[in-house]
Amino acid sequence: LLALSSRQHKGTLEFNREFTKLADTVYRQFSLALADCHFEREVCVVFEPSEFPALYLFKDNKVFQYSGSMQDLFTQEGFLDYLSSDNYLRQSKVLFDNADEKIKQIMGIGGSFSDQM
């Protein structure tokens, strides 16, 4: 799960705080990353978020972009609801159909991205 924020946008600190709490709760089930586009511009260029914060789920070799109300994610319960069962399918759109290929392209590597880790 990747969250992109930008410190210039309203609600960023609150979102980041809740996302960090989520990380403490689900660290055994999910890998979470948080990037501030003010500092991590390279990441934001790849995902081109239209608003902040933005949330991306990497699952089944796809990248899903959360398309629901961001206010729903400003609580730990909202994050957990999104990640529960197949809720992410109803609340997201597919951004990349082949995450492995996209990541390899971005990083300029060959082989399987998963094998590089």
N, C-alpha and C positions, 0 to 999 in steps of 0.2 A: 504494500500500500504506500503510495507516494502522495504527499501533500505539498502543494506549492503555495506559498504565501508571498506577500509583499508588504513590507512594514509601512508603506505609505497608504495602504488601504484600511478603511474602517473595519474593525472587528478582528484584525490580524492577531493581536495579542491574546484575545479570548479564544480564538480558534486554535492557536498554537498551544495554549495551556491545556485545552481539552484533548488535543491530539497527543500531547505528551502523557497525559493521564491514561489515555487509551493504550499507548505503548507499554506502560507499566503493567497494564492488565492483560494484554494479549501477546506478550513477547514470546511465549512458547508456541503459539499457533500461527502468528503472522510476523513477517518482517516489515517494519515501518520505517519510512524515511521522510524527513521534513526539510524542505529547502526554501530559503528566502530568495526570491528572484532578484532582489536588490544586490545580493552577493553571489548567487549561483546562476548567473545569466545563461550559461551554456545549457543548463537543464531546461530552462524556460524556453529557449529557442527551439528545442526539440518538441516540446509539448504545446507550445503556443496557446497558453490559457487565455480565454476571452474575459475572464473575471477572476478575482482573488477573493478568498482562497479557492484553490482547485484541488480536486482529489482524483487519483488514478489508482485503479486496482489491477494488478498483474495476476491473471488467473487463466489456466488452460491455454497458455501460449497466446493470450490476447491481452490487450490493454483496454480496460473499460474506463471511461471518463464519467464521473458522477454528474448527473444532470438534474438532480432534484434540488430542492431548496437548501442552500447552504446553512440557513438558520437551523434546519433539522439536525445538522451535524455539530452544532455548538454545544452538545452535551455528550457525555460518554454513552448514554443510552442510545442516542441517535446514531453514533458510530457503530455500536454493537448491532443495532437493528439492521443497518445497511449490510453488515458483514454476515448476518445470520442467514442460514439456508440459502435460497436463491434470490433474496431481495435485491441484490446488486444487479440482477438481470433486468428488473423492472425500473430501477432507478438510475440506469447508466446507458450510455451508448458506446459502441465499440469504436475506439480511436484507431487502434492498429490490430489487424487480423493476425499478424504473425509477429509477435513481440520479439521472439528470438532473432529473426532476420533483421528487424528494425534496430535492435540494440547492436547487433554485429555491424550493421551499416554505419551507425553513429560512431561506434568505437573503432571502426576500421580493422576488425579482426575476422579471422576465418574460423571454421569449425563451429561447434555448438557453444553458444554463450554459457549454457549451464555447465559445460565441461571446463570453462575457463575459471570458474569460481572455486 
